[in-house]
Amino acid sequence: MKHLSQENAPIMEALNRYKSMRVVPFDVPGHKRGRGNKELAAFLGEQCLSVDVNSMKPLDNLSHPVSIIREAEELAAEAFGAKHAFFMVNGTTSAVQAMVMTACKAGEKIILPRNVHRSAINALVLSGAIPVYVNPGVNNQLGIPLGMSVIDVEKAIRENPDAKAILINNPTYYGICSDLKRLTDLAHKHGMLVLVDEAHGTHFYFHHDLPASAMSVGADMASVSMHKSGGSLTQSSFLLINNEISEGYTRQIINLTQTTSGSYLLLSSLDISRKNLALHGNEIFTKVAEMAEYTRREINKIGGYYAFSKELINGDTIYDFDITKLSVHTLDIGLAGIEVYDLLRDEYDIQIEFGDLGNILGYISVGDRKLDLERLVAALAEIKRRYSKDKTDLMNHEYINPEVVLTPQSAFYVPKTTIPLDESAGRICSESVMCYPPGIPILAPGERITEEIISYIQYAKAKGCFLTGTEDKEVNNINVVKEEE
């Protein structure tokens, strides 16, 4: 293989060479470089559609790369400190599912926190792996789930020595990190693989003052959302492997679910963004951290809001904090996070990442300007002045410990029946219910429905959370495991 440096972007370079060849296309896609769909070309641009091409020898094949995609993978692996990196065009969802299915076969156990993304729960439905949940602690002031306690994980390992792997969020949506190094060493000591969902941790690899990354502590696999903090196009991600994980077997698992028509728009965006971070990441994320810290200080000066940061660190369930995350607690002004989220969008034309029942999250990146941050701060101050009210009746927690009765796969595929949500207490859920974002299930298949959970879902609906996962789009009804007659 020819020598490449991080200044190269093999996929982009190959696409530019291909364009210069003026090839006449008698292959897919059928828009033929945009000529066959003028409205699409006008909307997305001819430059974009000219590189929306099919796999071919000069451009390699994502399912079995041997040339330019292979070179791009090797550069990505080097940039992230991994043994190998896979380009993922079905989103980090498919990367998380590939991790679980690589590590666990049907009937094998995996230890994971219950506040995982829906993609991990869905991986259990697909694979038949058996979850051993470690319930995260909850910060009572903020109402948010935390990281995994080392003591709780030790207990789970002791009680389930046959578990094949442990999955860790690094960080959570709110920016909270577990003690990744101790958990990795603990799992390896007991012969278990360590899988890390780093959907929100791409930047950890490119700045020395941010929390530890999965590859830096010796984890076995990590799913990395480059499209979040890394700058690539939506739906593009990396799956990183390390240690003794087989590249060939992992690719076979990926190819079970990933498209055979990999988008070169997504692939080239990953390639270019990797190059950008490898060359300029430290400078980029220094700026992002400074912007986040500035905004935090200004929001906290308003009063009523609490933009939290490293002061939460407790050495265990909050082992570290991602200072680029602008997580803000809103309940003290008498508004749920989702209400502030809606007001920012509807009244001030400001779109933030999400609002839940007690908090909002603003995603700050190198693309932001100080003027934008000042506009956000001013809007929050005005929302407090115009809309704040008594907080007595607000719900203050984002997580309810589940009672797991069946495995997710068993509950999803067994005979089921649909009943009204408000009559479902005591039944076993056979689908997921979640607010999206953040996409952490309130209920997952196989869990018992309780009055507390029903109240939580109804409260979330009333506050305006976008509920997903259920067959019933209105979430008035819920699928439950059919009881034997």
Secondary structure, DSSP 8 states (H G I E B T S, - for coil): -----TT--HHHHHHHHHHHTT----SS-TTTTTTT-HHHHHHH-HHHHTT----BGGGB-TTS--SHHHHHHHHHHHHHT-SEEEEESSHHHHHHHHHHHHH--TT-EEEEETT--HHHHHHHHHH--EEEEE---EETTTTEE----HHHHHHHHHH-TT--EEEEESS-TTSEE--HHHHHHHHHHTT-EEEEEETT-GGGGG-TTS---TGGGT-SEEEE-HHHHS---TT-EEEEE-TT--HHHHHHHHHHHS-SS--HHHHHHHHHHHHHHHHHHHHHHHHHHHHHHHHHHHHHHHSS-EE--GGG--SSTTSEE-TTEEEEE-GGGT--HHHHHHHHHHHH----SEE-SSEEEEE--TT--HHHHHHHHHHHHHHHHHH----TT----S-----B-S-HHHHHHS-EEEEEGGG-TTSBB-S-EEETTT--EEE-TTBB--HHHHHHHHHHHHHT--EESSSSTTSSEEEEE----
